[in-house]
Amino acid sequence: MADAKTFFETTLPQKISNDPAKAKMVGAVYLFVIDGDGGGTWTVDLKNEPGVKSGDAGGAECTLKLDVESWNALQTNPQSGMQLYFQGKLKVTGNAMLATKLQQILGA
């Protein structure tokens, strides 16, 4: 399992470039804010020009805030998102329904 920095700067951009059409099918812009050692902030555009940018590039329709431990749990099991949300470990702002589409890109 890659840490958040490796995932957002290497793994996810590779997944997107391997299948940009699949990424565009998600059709949204996300902001991930991951707190803790190895965390950071990334904008994931799966709508306009599919890709990942470090920091808040603006235009996010859905923002997900969580700590590194919760990120690791989510990456290990993308279906755990609802559980993390109801435990208060994953905070979603903006269009929360868009968060449900992330399994398509976060999963293996």
N, C-alpha and C positions, 0 to 999 in steps of 0.2 A: 504494500500500500504506500503510495507516494504522499509526502506531506503536502499541505495546501499550496505552498509556493511551487513545488514541482508540478503538482496537478494543473494549476492555472497557467503556468508559464511554459510547460512542456507537453504534458499528457493531453489536456483538453484542446490546445491549439492543433495538435496532431490529429485528434479525433475529428475536429471540425474540418481540417483541410482534407482528410481522407474521404469525407462525405458531406460537402457543404450543402447539398440539397436536403439531406436529413436534418442538418442543423437549422436550415431556414424553415423547415416544416414546423419547428417549435414556435417560431414567429414572435419572439419577444426579446427585450433587452433586460438583463438582470444585473444587479449589483450585489456582490458578495462581500461582506465585512466579517472577517474571521479574526477574532481577538486571541491573543496569546502568542507564545513562542512559535515561530514558523507560520504565523498567520499573515494577514494583509488584507488589502482591498483590491478587488478586480471587477471590471465591467465585462460582462459576457454578452456580446451582441449576436443573437441568433435570428435576427430579423433583417437588418439593413445590409451590412457587410460582415458576414459571420466571422467572428474572431474574438480574441480576448485582449483587453488592454489593462495594464496595471493602473490602479487608482480608480477614482470616480470620473468617468468620461462624460457623465451627464446622460440624460435621456432614459434612465432606468425605469421600467414599468413595474418591476418587482424587486424589492430589496430584501435580502436574507442576511440576518445577523446571528452569529453563533460563535462559540468558542472553539478552540482547536480540538478539544476532546469530542465535542459534539460533531464537528466536521469529520473527524476520523470515523465516528460511528455511522454517519451518513454515507461516507464514501465506501465503507465496508458493506453496508446494507442500505441502498438508496430507498427502499421501502420503509425505512425507519423514520422518515421525515415527519409523518403525522404524529408519531409517538414523541419525537423530540419537540414538536410544536406544542402539543398538549402538556408536556412537562415544563414548558416555558424556556427550554434550552435553545429553541429556534424561533427567532422573531421575524415575522414577515410583514412588510409594509408595502403599500401599493396594491396592485391586483394580485391578491393571494391565490386566485385560481391558476395563475401562470406558474406558480411553484409546483403544481402537480404535473406539469409537462416536463419538468427537469429530469425525471427518471429516464426519459428517452435519450438524454445526452450524458447523464452521470453514470448510468449503468454500463456494464461491460459491453 
